């Protein structure tokens, strides 16, 4: 039988075929490899410089994007895949990736670079605007304000978006007469401005400071809009109320006119009085202010002290008699006694500190004893008993164990077990040291002859050697 021909892999076959074809064409092969590498590098460079973007798995030029979507009432001229940009303050932060129709409105998907996501807040607004006259649409994002920012997958509702408005659509909403008037207005404006652009530019430049001043004024008014509204409202109430009392105002003005006329007739006398009047008023005002404060503060106290003062007269007289009667005892008896007791109290104070420590420690000891008694008396739940339940049993067992006494005192009961072999070994040592027999007999260790055993002789059998 013939041996089967071994199978050759396709890769090995391709490599061998490539080696045969490139044999003798080394320069051409190197040139082809260099051109292929340069084409790949140039293609990747073109992709990075153009609006196209590669997925994140592409090496070196791949990008990661966060996806946002927004609802627009109209997505005219929005074309995904053409590199239409998403911008914030004129800086491109992403690209339009998709557009779909959902519930009668357009849903525009956007791929945003992750580093710009923290700039976009939930209250942001999105506008579709043409970048050129060829309707190259971009999505302009007004980032909004707030501490939170949107996450990947966030969707802006219709209330936060505005579509691109075409000028033709705006004109189509006007009637024919308005369109003609608008055309005439534009044509007239072109004729008026034609050839006078420099003059118009100069006029606008001269209005620039006025515009700045108006802007500052508007900002100041905007900051105080609440106060201005309140002032206008109050002024309106005042003028309304004055209009209701016009007769009273007329009489007041007439009376004021007569009073001022009388003052004018006495001008010299009034002038002389007024010269001295300020200093007099100043001194009088100070005096009256001080007197008013004093009287206001003292009046309640003085009124309240009247009954006490009247009731304290007998007490003062009694105290006077008491002081006269107690002067001699205090001087002759209490003063010498305090002098004699003072050293004793000093020593007592020195010992009181140590007594305070002892009493404090004694209280701590009583607390420990109290805790011990509480622990003994505590009965847990279930069939278990407290320690006090077993205390009489312990007392009974102790009395039973030590109810034997001799001259040395109570003897604990016990049982000592000794075999024949143990007795023979103990008394066998007495042959070498005779004094051990005395000790064994003193502690009443029985000899082998004294130990009863189940043998015919009635005692332990000795082993014959």
Residue pairs with C-beta under 8 A, 6 or more apart in sequence:
22 28
22 29
44 60
44 61
47 53
47 54
47 61
48 61
50 83
51 82
51 83
51 85
51 95
52 83
53 63
53 65
53 95
53 111
54 61
54 62
54 63
55 62
55 63
56 62
56 63
56 64
63 113
64 114
65 94
65 97
65 111
65 112
65 113
65 114
66 111
66 112
66 113
66 114
66 117
66 152
67 97
67 109
67 110
67 111
67 112
67 152
67 153
68 94
68 109
68 110
68 112
68 120
68 150
68 152
68 153
68 154
68 155
68 156
69 107
69 108
69 109
69 110
69 153
69 154
69 155
69 156
70 107
70 108
70 110
70 126
70 139
70 155
70 156
70 160
70 161
71 102
71 105
71 106
71 107
71 155
71 156
71 157
71 158
71 161
72 105
72 106
72 107
72 108
72 126
72 128
72 158
72 161
72 163
73 105
73 106
73 158
73 161
73 163
74 106
74 128
74 163
74 164
75 99
75 106
75 108
75 128
75 163
76 135
76 163
76 164
76 166
77 130
77 135
77 137
77 164
78 84
78 96
78 99
78 106
78 108
78 128
78 137
79 96
79 99
79 137
80 96
80 97
80 98
80 99
80 109
81 97
83 95
84 95
84 96
84 136
84 137
84 138
84 139
85 92
85 94
85 95
85 96
85 131
85 138
85 139
86 92
86 93
86 94
86 95
86 96
86 110
86 111
86 112
86 138
86 139
86 141
87 93
87 138
87 139
87 140
87 141
88 116
88 119
88 120
88 140
88 141
88 143
93 112
93 113
93 116
93 119
93 141
94 110
94 111
94 112
94 113
94 116
95 110
95 111
96 108
96 109
96 110
96 111
96 137
96 139
97 109
97 110
97 111
98 108
98 109
99 106
99 107
99 108
99 109
100 106
100 107
100 109
101 107
105 158
107 155
108 139
110 139
112 120
117 149
117 150
117 151
117 152
118 149
119 143
119 149
120 141
120 143
120 144
120 149
120 150
121 143
121 144
121 145
121 146
121 148
121 149
121 150
122 144
122 146
122 148
122 149
122 150
122 154
123 144
123 145
123 146
123 160
124 141
124 142
124 143
124 144
124 150
124 156
124 160
125 141
125 142
125 144
125 160
125 161
125 162
126 139
126 140
126 141
126 142
126 156
126 160
126 161
126 162
127 139
127 140
127 142
127 161
127 162
127 164
128 137
128 138
128 139
128 140
128 161
128 162
128 163
128 164
129 137
129 138
129 139
129 140
129 164
130 136
130 137
130 138
130 164
131 137
131 138
135 164
137 164
171 179
171 182
174 182
193 200
221 228
242 249
263 270
375 387
376 386
376 387
376 388
376 391
377 386
377 387
377 388
378 386
378 387
379 385
379 386
379 389
380 386
400 413
401 412
401 413
402 410
402 411
402 412
402 413
403 410
403 413
404 410
404 411
404 413
405 411
418 445
418 446
418 451
420 448
420 451
420 453
420 460
420 461
423 445
423 446
423 447
423 448
423 451
423 460
424 448
424 460
424 462
426 436
426 440
426 445
427 437
427 440
427 447
427 448
429 436
430 436
430 437
430 440
448 459
448 460
448 462
449 459
449 460
450 459
451 459
451 460
452 458
452 459
453 459
453 460
453 461
455 461
